[in-house]
Amino acid sequence: MVKVGINGYGTIGKRVADAVNLQDDMKVSGIVKTRPDYMAFVASRKYKIFVPDAKSKKLFDDAGIKVEGYIDNLIDDSEIIVDATPDDVGKENKPIYESHKIKAIFQGGEDHELTNLSFNAYANFNEAWGKDYVRVVSCNTTGLIRTIYPLTALGNFKVRANLVRRATDPNDHKKGPINSIEPDLKIPSHHGPDVASVLKGLDIQTMAVKVPTTLMHVHFVNIIFDRDQDREKIMSEWKKYRRIVFVSGKDDVKSTGQLMEIARETGRSRSDLYEIVLWKDAVSVKGNELFYYQGIHQESDVVPENIDAIRSMLQLKGKEDSINQTDKSLKIGELVYGR
Ligand SMILES: NC(=O)c1ccc[n+]([C@@H]2O[C@H](COP(=O)([O-])OP(=O)(O)OC[C@H]3O[C@@H](n4cnc5c(N)ncnc54)[C@H](OP(=O)(O)O)[C@@H]3O)[C@@H](O)[C@H]2O)c1
């Protein structure tokens, strides 16, 4: 059992922690938070809590939440750290990991250059083998890579994708927009170059808008191949990958609200939907062009990727074995939606 420390226990950190403890080859050694808020109370029921400094320790002591020690103690008791702190905090933490000579995984809010190795289990599990520092790409980038990577079996292509992004996560009461649609004025949005940091050399352009919802992102994707394509062949390539699932408007699944309802009703922990969801009805091929919509549950799609990154960096299991084990533990591939 390898010991995994989780630095940052928010949307991503708490999910990765629970997923680690579902595996039989790893366990959580503790988590780090800076503030003794309600989530710290929740965490203290399941995990040992560590803090970054004396200032935080005093806050926890005053709140009556037991602290096991400082982040250095957690690092000393761990073989790898999953850094799930807010955007750009990972960059400040990397020197701490380097000084302790401990491996670390960062999240998509950090720049690719922090590790020079951006990760997606399907696309480049083997590149992370034995590496010290790896970045799991963001939720949107993970979604794009999951459905684009299988198509590499069908020829060369370029990608034009438009992203409708959720404004923020459900627990976040401070961010917006709440009554606007906010275009990302940088074109391409950062997602295209981020996909190309994993699928190297891919011609991909992305545009994005933020909308007032907290549930999921939706992408409109257009793939232009160098040859004509057959819809059934594309479907059968996608169906080889459990982390992609299909829904159908014929079953009245027509919105992200209904996707979340499926996750809730099928007993998924926190109503998480680790898979990228494709609307089967809308998958269309016109000559050499493919069009599709996909839904991304931003809070959870990167969770299995973090587990596989741990296995690759610590050389615990090969690609197929790791993905199979991760999927089984999270019940990925067990959801059957119908037509
Ligand atoms: N949310 C998403 O949809 C999503 C999806 C994919 C990837 N990501 C990426 O995952 C990373 C984490 O995002 P998140 O959404 O999980 O953030 P989050 O919900 O804001 O959680 C961040 C956590 O880090 C803790 N924290 C803050 N400052 C810290 C510090 N200096 N040292 C240690 N812990 C600290 C916070 O608790 P305290 O305030 O108590 O310290 C909190 O537990 C980011 O890189 C983000 O871009 C997010």
The ligand as a Gaussian input file, in Angstrom:
#p B3LYP/6-31G(d) Opt

LIG

0 1
 N      -13.370000      22.478000      -9.579000
 C      -13.214000      22.032000     -10.797000
 O      -14.158000      22.008000     -11.561000
 C      -11.891000      21.538000     -11.251000
 C      -11.853000      20.581000     -12.260000
 C      -10.625000      20.092000     -12.685000
 C       -9.455000      20.605000     -12.164000
 N       -9.528000      21.573000     -11.204000
 C       -8.262000      22.085000     -10.663000
 O       -8.028000      21.439000      -9.405000
 C       -7.321000      22.348000      -8.547000
 C       -8.136000      22.514000      -7.278000
 O       -9.381000      23.082000      -7.625000
 P      -10.651000      22.928000      -6.685000
 O      -11.808000      23.326000      -7.519000
 O      -10.652000      21.601000      -6.025000
 O      -10.360000      24.069000      -5.628000
 P      -11.152000      24.358000      -4.288000
 O      -12.461000      23.669000      -4.289000
 O      -11.093000      25.818000      -4.087000
 O      -10.268000      23.624000      -3.186000
 C       -8.985000      24.041000      -2.883000
 C       -8.560000      23.439000      -1.572000
 O       -7.238000      23.842000      -1.249000
 C       -7.204000      24.381000       0.078000
 N       -6.170000      25.402000       0.095000
 C       -6.229000      26.686000      -0.224000
 N       -5.021000      27.258000      -0.147000
 C       -4.187000      26.293000       0.240000
 C       -2.806000      26.257000       0.517000
 N       -2.022000      27.325000       0.388000
 N       -2.272000      25.069000       0.934000
 C       -3.039000      23.973000       1.051000
 N       -4.358000      23.960000       0.785000
 C       -4.911000      25.110000       0.396000
 C       -8.599000      24.892000       0.324000
 O       -8.991000      24.862000       1.685000
 P       -8.550000      25.976000       2.673000
 O       -9.089000      27.260000       2.107000
 O       -9.069000      25.620000       3.982000
 O       -7.082000      25.894000       2.677000
 C       -9.414000      23.836000      -0.385000
 O       -9.552000      22.697000       0.437000
 C       -7.121000      23.627000      -9.342000
 O       -5.881000      23.542000     -10.012000
 C       -8.243000      23.575000     -10.367000
 O       -7.986000      24.323000     -11.538000
 C      -10.716000      22.033000     -10.707000

